[in-house]
Amino acid sequence: MVKEKKKSEKKAGDKSVRSPSSTNEYPEFSKQDGSVVRQDVTLTAARKVEKRLNEASPRRESKRDEPPSEDTTQYEEPVLTKLIVERYEGEKVRGLYEGEGFAVFQGGCVYHGMFSEGLMHGHGVYVWADKLKYEGDFVKNIPMNHGIYTWPDGSTYKGQVVNGMRNGFGMFKCSTLPVSYIGHWSDGQRHGKGSIYYNEDGTSWYEGDWENNIRKGWGIRCYKSGNIYEGQWEDNMRHGEGRMRWLTTNEEYTGQWEKGVQNGVGKYTWFLKRIPNSQYPLRNEYVGDFVNGSRHGHGKFYYASGAVYEGEWVSNKKHGKGRLTFKTGRVYEGLFCNDEIVEPSEFEGESRTSSDQSPGSSPRSNCGSCLTAEIIRMLDGSESNSVLGTSIELDLDLLLSRYPEKDRMEEKKQVEFAVLRNITELRRIYSFYSSLGCEQSLDNTFLMTRLYFWRFLKDCRFHHHKLTLADMDRLLSANSASSVEEIHSPFTTILLRHFLNYILQLAYHIHHKEYQNRSPSLFLCFTKLMTENIHPNACQVRGNLFSEQQRTLYAMNYIDKCWEIYTVYCRPSTLPPGEPTMKMRHFLWMFKDFKMINKELTATKFVEVIAEDNPFIHDGIDSNFELELVFLEFFEALLSFALVSITDQMTRSYTNTANEELSANKYGSILCSQNLQTQSQSALGSRETVHFASTKSSSKLGLLLDIIKTRKSEAKIKKSLSEERVSKISFKPVEKEISSSHNEEFEKPKDEQKERLNTWVSHLYVFFVNTLFQAYKHEEMLKEKIKENRQSDALAEKQRKLEDDELEAKLNVLREEAKKDYESDATAGKEPVDAASSHLTASPREDTVAQATKSTTMKRRRR
C-alpha cells in the first residue's frame, strides 16, 4: 500500500515534495520577447542615406512580465512502499480486508476506502504522514485511472493517473504561485499538448506542445505585455519558423529563429500608425538575412517614403555593395560604408530630402509632398474637376460613353454630387466589411478583398435583381486587365475607389432601363440603389461565415484548402470570357464523387441549404442547377453542411478515438495530413495571418480539440471543487449566498455560449479534416492512379506496337530470303538438257533405284 518516500529528503524530517518539473518548472528568460531590431526614425546627418537604422540592443521585457519560477516549491507523486498495517477498522472475509475500511500504516500514513482481498482496491483516500493526500481509484494498492492529488501547501492535480503517476489528461494548479496547467502528462511531467497560465488574469500563457516539461514543437506564447509569438519551440526557446508580434511597439518579425533570437532568413516590419480605418498602410520593412537578431548579410529594405535599398548589411547598417533607389526615382549603385554612401557628393541633396513619412517626420515635409503631387498633376494636364477632390477619382468613362456627348458632363456632375452626399456612409460600410472577422491591425489599415465584397453584395440583396455574383464579377471585370483566373478570386484587393466604381456600374446595369428616358439617368440609378438596397441592408451581416468574429477566425483555417478544391472542380464558363466557374450541378456531383451524400445530407437538403439566400435556385417545385456559385457561396454552404452532416455522436466518437490515440502516443499529438497554408501574403496581408508548414497547421488544429476538451474539463473541475466546499460555505451570511447565486446565473449564459462555440468548432474539424479533405485526397489519389494506369497502358501499347513492327520486319526479311531461294531453285531446275541424253530413256531398274533413294532421303528428313 502507501509507501515511504522513494527518495530520501535533503534534511532530516523534512519531506518536501517535488513538482512535475525538472530544475525549472516554468522557466522564462530575460530576453522574453526576443532580440528586436529597432529603427531610428530620424536622419542624423546630411550624408546619411534615407533613414538611419541604428544598431539596436535586444529588447527585454520588464521583469514584471516574467512568470514566477517554481524552484523552491517542487512536487512529485510519492510511491507506495512498505505497507505495514498497525491498525485496521472494517470488514474482513476469510481473514482478509474486504469492503469499506479504515487502516493506519506504520509511519503515520492513513487510508480510508475500499478493500478487496486484503488490498486497497476501488475508491479511497490515502493521506501520507506529511499531509499529502490522494483521493481516487486504486487497483491492487496502486493509484490508477482517475484521482486528485492535494499537496500540503494546497496545490492540486485532478486527472488521469497511471501507476501512481500523472499520465494522460489532467489539471494542475499551484497554490503558492498563480500558475496552472491543463493538458497532457506522461510520468508526472507535462508531455503532449497543453496550456499553462502564468498569472491569475490569464494574460500570460502558453498553448502548444510539451516534451518532458519543456516547450518543444509548435505553440503560441502570449506575454503579459500583449506581445505574441506563434511558431516552433526547442528547449523552452523560440527555435525554427515563427512569427513574433510586438503589439506594444507595432513591430512584427516572421521567419527563422535560433535559440530565441532571429537567425536566418526573415521579414521584419515596423508599422506606422495611421488614422483609424485607413486604406493604405505606411510601414518600413526589411526582408533578408539575420544574424543574432541583427540585419546581417544580404537584404532588401522598403522604406515608408517609397525608397528601396537592396544589398549587403553588417550589424544593422548598410555596408558593402548595394543599390539604393530614392523616393524621387534616382538610383545609386555602388559601395556603402557604415550606413553611408562612399561617394555621396552627387546624392547629398537626395539624402537630405529623403526622410520617411513616419511619426518623427515634420508636417512640412508631408505637405511638401502633397504640393509636389498637385504641381505634377497640373503640369501633366490631368488636373481633376471632380467635386470629390483629388483623394477619390471615379472612373466613369465607360458609363458616360453610353450617353450622348452633350449629356455627359451633366451626368458626371450629378452622380458625383450624389456620391459626395453618401460618401461618409459608404466609407463606413467599406471599413465595416473590410474588418469583418479580422484581428487587431497594427497600423489601423484594412483592405477589402472580393470575399468581403461578395458578402456586402449579398447582404444588400444585389443578387435579387436576376443577377448572380458570378455575373456581377464578369460585368465588373469587363474592361480590367486581370486574367480570367482572377475574375472570381476571393483574394483580389478592392480599394475604396474601386468599391465606389463597382457600385455605380451595378446601379447602372440594374436600373438603366427604368430611367433611360429620364435625366440625369445615372444619378437616378445610383440613388435608387442606395435607397432600396444599401441603406436598409448594409452592415446587417447574413450567412454563417462572418456571423461571429471567433467563428470567422476558426473557419478561416480551412479557406485555403477549400479554395484549392473549388478551383479543381471548376469548369470553363459558357459565357465570355470563358473563365473557370462552378455550377450547382458540379457542386452536387463533387459531393457524390466524395460519397458525402447520405441520410444526414440528402440531395434535397443540399438544395435547401444553397437556396436559403438565393431566390432563383429553388421555387419549391423545380430547382435550377445551372446557376453559378462563387467561392463565398461554396464555402458558406460547406459550413452549413458541417452542421447538418456531422452529428454530436460522430463528434463524440471521434473525440474518444482522438483521446485514446493521445494517451497511447508518447508525445500526445495528433498529426493531421492536411496542409492549411495561406494563399499569398498580399491576398491576406490585411488579415495578418501567417501559417508556416503543414505540420504546424495540423498541430494547431489538433490543439484546437484539446482546448475544447480543456475548457470542458476545467468547468468540471471547478464544479467538483465548489461541491467540496459546500460545507464550508454554509455558515456564510445569506447576502453572500444570494450574490453568489446571481453570479452563477450571470456566468451560465457565458458557459452555454462557450459550449455552443466548442460544439461548432468540433463539428467543423470533423467535417473538414476527417471527411471532406480526406475524401478529396482519396479522389485525387484515384485520379492520379487512373492517370498512371493510362500512361502505363499507353506505354505498353506503344511497346507492343514496336515489338509487332520489329516482328513484321523480321518476317518480311524471311519472306524475301525464301522468295530468293525459291527463285534460285526454280532457275536451277530449268537448266538445258544435253541433246544426247534427251534421246535416252531410263531403264526400269534405274527408276527403282531412284525411287528407293528418294524414299530414304524423305525418311531421313522426317527423322
Protein Blocks (a to p, Z undefined) as FASTA:
>chain_A
ZZddfbdcfbghiacdddfbfkbmbgcdfklnopaddddfbdfbfklghjaddddddddd
dfklpccdfkllccdddddehiacfbdcdddeehiaehjdddddehiiacddddeehiae
djdddddfkopacddddeehiaehiacdddfkopacddddeehiaehjdddddfkbccdd
ddddeehiaedjddddfbfnopaccedddeehiaedjdddddfkopacddddeehiaedj
dddddfknopadedddeehiaedjddddddddddehiabdcddddddddeehiaedjddd
ddfkopacddddeehiaedjdddddfkopacddddeehiafblmlmmmmmmmmcccdfkb
cfklmmmmmmmmmmmmmmnopacfbfnbjmbccdfklmmmmpcfklmmmmmmmmmmmmmm
mmmmmmmmmmmmmmgoiacdfklpacddfklmmmmmmmnommmnopafklmmmmmmmmpc
bdfklmmgckbccdfklmmmmmmmmmmmmmmmmmmmbccfklmmmmmmmmmmmmmmgopa
gdjklmpmklmmmmmmmmmmmmmmmmmmpccdfbdehiacddfklmmmmmmmnopacfkl
cfklmmmmmmmmocklbgojaccfkbccdfklmmmmmmmmmmmmpcfklmmmmmmmmmmm
mmmpmnlpacdfbdcddfbfklmmmnopacfbfmlmmmmmmmmmmmmmmmmmmmmmmmmm
mmmmmmmmmmpcfklmmmmmmmmmmmmmmmmmmmmmmmmmmmmmmmmmmmmmmmmmmmmm
mmmmmmmmmmmmmmmmmmmmmmmmmmmmmmmmmmmmmmmmmmmmmmmmmpccdfklmmpc
cdfklmmmmmmmmmmmmmmmmZZ
